[in-house]
Amino acid sequence: MKLIIQVISFGIVCYSLILVVLYFFQDKLLFFPGPTPFGNCPEMEQRNARAETVGDIRYYLKTKSDPDSWIIIFHGNAGNACDRVYFLDFLKEFNSNLVVFEYPGYGKDLNTPGEAIFLKQALELIFHIKRKDQENLSVYLMGESLGTGVATWIATRTDIKGLILISPYTSIAQVGQHHYFWLPVKFLMKHKFLAHTWAGQTRTPAILFHGINDDIIPIHFARQQILNFKGEKELVEIKDCGHNDIMDTGEKILQGKIHDFILKARGN
């Protein structure tokens, strides 16, 4: 009996230590900024996208001569905005000004990455774009992975013409709980990104894309999230692709669906 008690006690201590480590190091497990300083991005320059800084807000901007809309892009949790030149290639046939937001704490700035500062600066970016746009063009938000929650939250705070969400989730806390089912992740996470709650607070039209084989954010999260939106909505499931190859494998499907989505939203 004494040995059993000792084993149980040792297990409790080890489990508690894991919880402590997970809590204090969770930011390192969620946010993976790349090494490239903001503005030092030849790939963006080659595509005529320039680095812009307004206060603490940083983004890359590629303009069209006579645009009919804005598409503002919020990327995933790894790398930085410079790594997302593929969005400029992907959207090059769209007659839209393109903006790729650089998260605070990414691109070698001095901020600490986190949910609150991401949302704050992202919303400030939208207000900045709207202020500088004398033609009052429609604004569409494109979110990738982590960025789908950021885009969804913004739609609860200001008028947005449409949400384009690639690899969405219900909440980062729920995704974390799925992967670490043996830990109380939902209660430990500081950056929960409650996208399921935010989706229920907006009637902004939304189109969601998800790879059926996604093992990072499994597709059942997208199937749950689509139900939370209150406005017009569609979930497009892409066969034979996962989390990191959806833009390649599903390129033509995404381009066609996004084109139709924007045309429909423009008519509403």
Buried (B, 14 or more C-beta within 10 A) or exposed (E): EEEEEEEEEEEEEEEEEEBEEBEEEBEEEBBEBBEBEBBEBEBBBEBEBEBBEEEEBBBBBBBEEEBBBBBBBBBBBBBBBBBBBEBBEBBEEBEBBBBBBBBBBBBBBEBEBBBEBBBBBBBBBBEBBBEEBEEEBBBBBBBBBBBBBBBBBBBBBEEBBBBBBBBBBBBBBBBBBBEBEEBEBBEBBEBBBBBBBBBBBBEBBBBBBBBBBBEBBBBEBBBBBBEBBEBBBBBBBBEEBBBBBBBEBBBEBBBEBBEEBBEBBEEE
